[in-house]
């Protein structure tokens, strides 16, 4: 490999130099990058730089000759286009532009892989390239049995920006749930400390006890939108923090477990409090709406329709779903 020069694109702006380098040459270690910067072999606009230097659009990066192994891995072949996969994934798209894709994740599909999981959303993202050289990236997750809006970044740069928004709590999410019981009061804030529990069925969460350590505060605003006597209620929930199983544990903590959420229901006289005869055993938790600052400016708001099993439950209970709003980008 000879010396080459690469120009920083808009998508790569604000990246650290070392992260930009590993994006193009994944096998290059941090030690190698540091040495190349220290010896002046990597330069930006002809000047010596540190690995922590933030890059700007239009700058030129001098790339020196690299070890053969680094080049070989970096020059991996492009993925084979699969029209069937693209057709399958296109059905899930609620909104798409050059920067982001918002999906309607179906219940039962895990966001990512894990022990015993062979089919998951992350493994299907090649079907959302739509001709782009970049493979889309997840920037947040939904539980396997939770349905609704899920945001995917179309480029690595957008993924970094969106990840920062999620970490900074600049993303507003609204969830709908059918719960067993009618919360009293009918609206308010649930503020609990949670602890993680690792079990043979995977990771769970629970309300922390008085002597638990490493707790995480979980805050959720909720309002009852409708109810069926005192047996079931339709809640709208706005998580103000992002904890594992936050909404599921919070509902159980106020004595109203989400319908179908047997892991967080209580067993009383051989019956789980999260189950109701005639309404099935599927989780009734849906990510209805998401709103966030768009990476290219302005803001984006997207809603997802209820999944079939929740549509059926709404019909049975006499709940009326408001008309779905079309995706809205402003600014």
N, C-alpha and C positions, 0 to 999 in steps of 0.2 A: 504493500500500500504506500502511496506517495502522500506528500502534504496536500491537504485540501482545505477549502474555505466554505463554511456554511453560514447562511444568513438566517437570523432569528425571525421566525414568523410571528404573527399576532397571537397565535395559539400558544406560543412558547414564551411570550413576554412575562416577566416577573418570576420565571423559574430561576432557582439557584444554578450556577454553572455545573456543579457536580451532578445534580439531578438531570439537567439537560443532557449531559454527557452519557449518563447511564441509560437514558431513554433511547439514545441512538446506538449505544454500545453496551448492552445489558451485562456482559461478562466482565466489563472493566471494574476492578475493585476500587474502593475509595483510596487505598494506598497508591495505586497506579495513577489515579487522577491527581492526587496531591503532588506526587513526584513530577508529573508533567507540568503542572502549574508552577511548582517551585523552581524548576529548571528553565522556565520560560518557553516550553515547547507548545503549551496551549496559551493562546493569546486572544484577547477580545479587542477588535478594532486596532490591532497591532500593539496593544499594551499588555504588560504582565498583569495577571489577576489572581485573586484568591479563589479557592473552590466555592466560597460562600457568596461570591459576586452575583447580584441579581441582574439578569439579562434584560435588554430592552429590544423592542421590535426594530428590525433593520440593522442591528449590530452584526458584525462578521466575526465568526469564531474560527480561529486557525486550529485545524486538527492535524497533529503530527502523525507520522507512521506508527501504526499500532501492532501489537503482537498478532500473529496469524490467527490464534484462537478467538480473540476479540472480534476480528473482522468476519470470521466464518459464522459466528453466532449472530452477529448483527445483520448479515446478509441472508437471513432466512427467507424462504420462498413465500410468496403471497398466498393467502388461503384460497381454496377452490370455492367458487360461487355455487351455492346450493339454492336453486329457485324454489324448491319445496319448503325449505326452512324459512326463506324470506316470506313466502306466502303465509306460512303458519304464524310467524311473528308479527306480520303486518296487521293481522286481525286484532292484536292487542294494543295497537298504537292509538292513543287518544289525541296526541299532539306531536308534531315534528317540525323542526327547522334545522338550520345548519349547525346549531350548537347543542340542542338538547332533544331528547325524545321522552315523552311521558307515556307510560304504559298503564294498562288496566290489568294488574296481575291477578290471575285466577286463583281461587282458593285451592290448596293442595299442591301447589308448585313451590318448592323451596327457592329462596332467592339465591343461595349458594350451596355448593357441595359440602359433603361431610361423610362420616362413617355410614355406610349402607345407602348413600344417596347417589344414584347414577344419572338422574335427569334433574336439572335445575336451571333456573333462569340464566345465571351467569354463563352456563355452558351453551346457551342458545343465542348469545348476543351477536354472533357472526351473521345471523339472519336479519340484523338491523343495521348493517353497513350501508345499504342503499347506494352502493357504488363508491363509498368513501374508502380511502386507504387505511383509515383508523378503525380499530375494533372498539365499539362502544364499551363504556365502563359503568358499573354500578356505583352510585355515590351514597346510597343508603339501602336499608333492607326492610322487608316486611316478614313477619313470621310465616311459616309454611301455610298455615290455614287461614291467614288474614288476607283478604282481597283488597283491591283498590289501587289508587294512584301510586306509581313508583317512577322516580326520575332516573334517567340514564344519560350520561354525558357522551357526546359524539367524538370528542377528541381528548387527549390527555390533559391539555391546558384547561379546557372547560371542566374536566373532572376535578382538577386541583381547586379551581375557583368555587365550584359547587360544594366540595368537601369542606372548604373554609366557611361557607354559609351555614352548613349544617352544624359545624362545630360552634359557630358563633350565635346559634339560635336565631338566625335571621329567616328561617323557613317556618311558615305557619301551616300547621296541619290540623285538619278536622276529621275525626273518626265518628262513625255511627256504630252503635251496638244495641242489641236487644238483650236485656238483662233479666234475670230471674228475681223478681221482687221490685218494689217501688222505693227508690231512695228517699230518705227523709233527713234533711230537707230535699226538695225536688231539684235544687240546683245549688252550686257552691264550688268549693275547692277541696280537692283531696291532696293532703300533704303528708306523705309517709316516708320513712327510711326503709330502704330495701337492702337485702343481702342476696348474693348469688348462691345457688345450690347446684352442685354438679352431681347428677344421678345417672343411673344406667339408661334412662330414657332421654338424656340430654340435659342441657342447662335450663335451670328454672330460677325463679326469684321468689322471695318471701318477705313479709314485713319483718323488719329487724326486731330482735328482742332487746331487753335492757342491757345485756352484756355482750351483744354482738359488736365486732369490730369491722372495719372496712365497709361501712354502710354507705349507700348512695341515696341522696334525697331525691324523691320523685314527686313532682307537682303537676296536678291535672285539674283543669277547670271543666265542669260538666253542667249540663242542663237537661231536664227531662222534656222531650218534645211531645210525647204521648204515652199513654199507659193503658193496659187492659186490666181493669179492676186493680187489685194490689199484687197480682201474680207476676206480671211482666211489664217492662217499660222500655221505651225507645230513648236512648241517651245520645246526646251529641257531646263529644269530648275533645278538648284541646290540650294536648300535652305541652307543658312548658319546659320540660326536661326530656331527655331521651334515654331511658333506662330499659334494660332487658325486661320484656313482658310487663312494662309499666302499667298499661291500661288494664290488663287482665288481673294483675295483683290488686290494683287500686279499686276496681269494681268489687272484687271479693272482700276487700278490707272494709267496705261500707255495707256489707251484707247483701250485695246484689251481684253475684257472679254472672259473667257473660254466658248466655244460653249456649250450650254445647261445650263449654270449657271445663270438662270434667277434671283436669288436673288441678284446677283451682276451686272447684266446688267442694263441699263438705259431704261426707258420708253420714247420713242420719237414718237410722233404722233400715239400713240396706239400700238406701236410695240417695243418689247424688243430687245435691241442691242445684246443680247447673243443668239439669235435664227436666223437661216437661213432656208428658205424654202427648204424642201426635205431632211434635215439632222437630223430630229427628235429633241427631247428636252432632251436627256439624257446628263449628264455631261461627257465631254471629257477630263478627267484628270486621268492619269495613273501613278502609281509608277513603273517605268520601272526597276530600278536597286538599289541594296543596297550592300554596302561593309562595313565591320567592323572587328576589331580584334577579332579572335575567342577566346572564353573563355579558350580553351585548348591549345592555342598557334597558331601562324600564323595568317592568315587573310582569310576571306570568301567573295566571290562575287557571287551574284545571280541575275538573270534577270527574268522578267515575261512577257509572251506574251500579246499582246493587247487583250482587251475584244472584243466580236463580234461586238458591235455597233461601236467601233472605227476602227475595221478592215474594216467594210462596208464604213465608211466615208473616210478612206485612199484610198480605191479603187475608190470611186466616184471622189475624188480630184486628183488622180494620184500620191499620196505619196507612196513611197516604204519603207516598214519596213525592216531594216537590219536583217540578220539572227540572231536568238536568240542564245546567248552564253550559253553553259552548265555551271552549277554551278562549281565554281573553288575555291578550298581551297589550300592555299600555306603556306609553313613554318611549 
